[in-house]
Amino acid sequence: MNVTPEPISILRCHLTAGHRPSVRGILAGVVSACAAAALLHFVPAFEINVLARSAARLTAFFCGSPVLALTQGFAVPGANVPVIVTSDCSAADFFCMVAALVTWQLVQRPLKTWIAIPAGLAAALPLTIFVNGLRILTVAQAHRWFIPLFPEAYAPFLHLTTGVAVFLPSLIVMQLLFEYHAPRHAASPR
């Protein structure tokens, strides 16, 4: 007879087996997110010159297009619809979230906190740029395929919703990848 345990008992076993989120990990994630926010606040050029420009370059690479610098951002003329990447499209908030997630997960491994925080920030940068480039491409295609089918008043909402439809699953996939690789690191000899 095959008995499947209840989800609550699985969670209880998981938490009692030493897999509780550590306070140190949570605090390190918060510190990393605050450090990312401080970087964005005290170095405002980082948002446009690093995050937005890199995402525009990645989008242009996928479209086979050059990147044109404008006063308000960067244009990708080779896309099928007009694409202008501004500081609003830089994914600065996503950068802070990814920095917190990666740092929190790194602290769960046998890694010193003072190493995990800068490593989490460093890893968050390319992850943010890649996911943001993917989001810009997705939003551009949404503006080409289905957003014009709705009244003009819905366009900003549909633009935002399409972005969320890329960012949220990306965070979930990152978390699942960390969770998938966690048992291997925990079981390996040190």
N, C-alpha and C positions, 0 to 999 in steps of 0.2 A: 504494500500500500504506500503510495507516494503522497506525502503530506507536505503541502507548501506552507511555509511559515507566513504569518501575517506581516504586513509591511511595518507595523509598529514594533513587533518583536525583532525584525531585522535591524531597524534603526537603533533599538535599545542595545542589541548585541554589538553593533558598530560603534556606538558611543562608549559602551563599557569596555571595549577591547582596546582602549587607549587612543581612539581616533577623535577625541574631542578637540575642537579648535582651541589652540593655546592663546592665552591672553597676550603672550609675547608676540605671536603671529598677528593677532588683530591689531595690537598697538603698532607693530612695524608697518602693517598695511596702511594704517591711518597716517603715520609719519610720512610714508612714501607718497600718499595722495596729497598731503599738505605740502610736501617738498615740491611736487609737480605743480600744485596751485601757486606756490610762492614763485617758482620759476616763471610761470605764465604771468604773474602779477608784476614782478620786479624786472623782468626782461620781456616787455611786450612785443619786441621784434621777433622773439622765438615763435610766437603763434603764427605770424604771417610768413616769416622768412624760412622757417624750418618745417612746421607742420603743414601749412597751406601750400607752400611751394613744392614740397616733396610729394604731397598728394596729387597736385596738379601735374607734376612730372610723371608720376606713375600712371595717372589717367591718360595722359598724352601718349605714353609708351604703349599702353593697351590699345589706343585708338590709332596709333601710327601717325601722330600729329605733333607739330611743334608746340611749345608753350610760349605764349606772348605775355609779357609783363604789362599790366595796366596800372593805373593809379590806385584802383580799389582792390586789385588782386591779380589773378593770373587767368588768362583765357586759353581754352583748348579748342582751336578752330576746326580741328579735324573730326570732332564728334558730330553725330548726326543732328544734334540740337545744340544751340548755343550753351556752352559751359563756361562759367566764370567762377573760379574758386577764390573766395574772399576769406577774411579772418573768421566770419561766421561759419564757414565750411571747413575749418581747421581741425575739428574734432578735439578741441582742447579738453572738454569735459570727459570725453572717452579716454583721453590720455591719462587723466587723473584716476579714472576707474581701473584701467588696465594696470597702471603702476601699483595701485593698492592690491589688486588681485594677484599679480605676479609676485609681489613682495610677500604677501601673506602665504602664498604657496611655497615660496623658497624658504621661508622661515620654518615651515613644517618639515622640511628636509634637514639633514644634518649640516646646516649652514649657519654661520655666525650672523647675528642680526645686523651688525655694522657692515657686513658684506652684502647681505640680502637687499638692503634698502637701495644702495646705488645700482646693484645688479637688476633689481626690479624696475628702477627708473630707466636704465639703459635698455632693457628688453622691451619695455613698454613703447619706446619710440618707434622701432621698425614695425611692431605689431599694429600700432595706431595708424601709421602711414599706410600700411598695406590694407587694413580694413577700411580706412577712410577712402582710399583710392577705389576700392570695390564698391563702397557706398555711392561715391560720385558717379561711377559708371552705371550703377543700378538706377539711381535717381534720374540720370540723363535718359536712360532707356524708358523709364516710366513716363517721363515727359514726352517721349516720342510715341509710345504705344497706347497708354490708357488714360493719362491725366487729361489730355485734350477732349476726351469723351464726356467729361464732367463739366458742370458750370464753372466759370472762372473763379468764383468765390471759394471753391473747394481746392483749388490748386495748392495753396500753401499747406493746408492740412494733409493732402495726399503726398506732397513733397516730404513733409516731416515724417509721416507714417512710413513711407518707403525707406527713409533713413533708419528709423527705429527697427524696421524689419531686417536690416543688415546688422546694425550694432548689437541688438539684444541676442540674436542667435550666435554672434561671434563671441560674446562674453560667455555664453553657455558652453560653446564648443571648447573655449580655452579652459574653463573650469573642468569639463569632462576629460580633456586630455591630461590635465594635471592629476585628476583623480585616477585615471586609468594607469598612469605611470607611477603613482604613489606606492602601491604595494611592491613593485619591483625594487624601488629604491630602499624601502623599509626592510625588505627581506635580504638585500644584498649585504655581504660581509663588509665591514668597514676597515 
